[in-house]
């Protein structure tokens, strides 16, 4: 559990330390005092909750707080279903790419924790995306999930670049819960 001083919280919130002290003293921002001193400490989870409740930006905390998911798909219904199940209120930030090229550009700037690749964009392109990610050392820890079409024909390919597969149609809520588990084991999702 990471703990912040009022000065650190002030920098994150871009306010004066005295403002943070007022929030703390009024009970709006939870935390504790150091025994034998007036110094205040705010645990990370209380700070994040406070920021979310008041609609304040997470700033530097966003990187460690939100589970970033990049969806590589062209099916708008699928994308909307996943976005609905992966809202910011549940600690998700979602990016979307429609092609392998776009996925590469998005992945570099977005730095996702997980990439969901819909194989409906084309088996060869989808496999290339997964394999290219694994070749890049920056994405060696990125979770890759393949969404496989259920068209009745067996799909055989090298699955070494993929962490998990879901066969379509699938329950988007189940996928969201699985992502919370997979990403949550690396990050402390609030």
N, C-alpha and C positions, 0 to 999 in steps of 0.2 A: 504494500500500500504506500503510494507516494503521498507526501505531505508538503504543503506549501506555506510559506510565511505570508503575512499581509502584503509585504513589498512585492513578492513574486506574483501574488494574485492581482495586485494593482497593475503590474506590467502586462499580464495576460488580458485583463479587462480594459486596459488603457484608461485608468482612472488614478486618482491620487490615493496613496496608502490610507489616508484618513477616511476616505469614502469606504474602503474595504472594512476598516475598523468599525464604522457606523453600521454597515450591513451586519457585521458579526455581533456587535453589542445589541442590536435590535432583534436578533434571533433569526433574521432572514437567511443569513449565511451560517451554516452549521460548522462547528469545529470545537476546539478545546484550547484552554490556556495552559502554558507550561507551568507546572507547580513552582511556587516561589517567585514568580515573575508575572508581568502583565502581557508577555508575548503570546500572541495568538497563533494557532496552527489550524490549517484547513485541509482535511483529507481530500484527495483527488476526486473521489466519487461524490462528495458533497459539493465541491466546486462545479463539477460537470452538471450535476442536477440543478444547481442554482442558475448556471448559465442557460441551460435548456428551458427552465421554467420562466425565465425572464426574456427569452428570445434573443439572447446575446450571442455573438459569434464565439465559437470555441477557440479561435486563433491557433496558437501553437499546439493546443491539446487535440485539435482535429485529427492530426496525423496518427496519434496513438489511441484515439477514442473511437473513431468511425471505422467500420469494416468496409473497405472500398471494393466494390464489385464491378467488373467490366463485363457487359453482356455483348457478345458478338452474335448478332442475329439480324434477320430482315423481317421476321414475322412480328408485326406491330401488336397483335393481340398477345403474343407470348411476352414481348417486352413490357407491355402495360401490366400484365398479370404479375410479372416478377417485380416491377417497380412498386406495385401496390403492396406486395408482401415484404419488400425491403425498404421501408420508409426511414427517413432520418430520425424519427422519434424512437425507432428501435435500433439506432446506432449504425445505420447503413448509409453509404453514399454510392450512388449508382451512375455509371457511365455507359454509353452505348456506342457500338461501332457496327457498321453494316458490312464491312469487308475485311479481309486480311490486312490490306494496306492501312486502312483506317484503324484497325486494332493495334497495329504496331505503333502508330503515332500516338494513339490514346494511351497505350500502356506506358510509353516513355514519360508522358507528362502526368498521368493520373496515378501511376505507381500502385496498381491494384493488389489487394490481398488475394483476390480470387478472380479468375476469368472463366465465364460460362460461355462455351462455344456451342452454338446450335448447328448440328451437322446438316441441317436442311439447306444451308448456304452452299453445300456441295462437299462431299466427302473428302476430296483431294485438298480443297482450300482449307477446310476445317482441320485436317491432319497437319497441313503445313503450318498453320497458326500454332497448334500445340507443340510441334517439333521445334519451330523457330524460338518459341518462348523458352523451351528447355535448354536450347543451345546458348541462350544469353544468360550469363552468370547473375545478372540483376534480377532475373525472374526464376531462379532455381528453387526458391522457397514458395513461389506463388502457387496457390491451389488451382488446378485446372479441372473443370467439370464439363463433360461432354453430354449434350442433349441429343440422343439418338432417335431418329424417326422410327416409328413402329409401322413399317410398311409390309411386314410379313417376311421380308427377305433377311437372311442372316447377314450380319455385318462383321466381316473379319478384317482386322487391322492390328497394327502394333499399338498396344495400349500403354506402353511404358511412359509416355509423355503425359498421361492423363491420370489424375488422382481418383476420380469417381465418374460413373456414368448414370444418367437417368434416361429412361425410355419414355418417349412422348406417346400419349398424353400423360402428364404426371401432375401431382398435387404441388402447386407453387408454394403453399404453406409448409409442406414437408421439406422442400428444397431450402427454404429460408431457415428452417430450424436446423437443418444439417449444416448450413453455412455458419450459423451462430456457434455450433459445436466446433467445427473445423477451425474457423478464424478465432473463436474465443479461446482455444487452446494456446494460441500465439499471443493474443492481445486480451487485455482485460476489458471486455465489452460491458458497457453500463446500460 
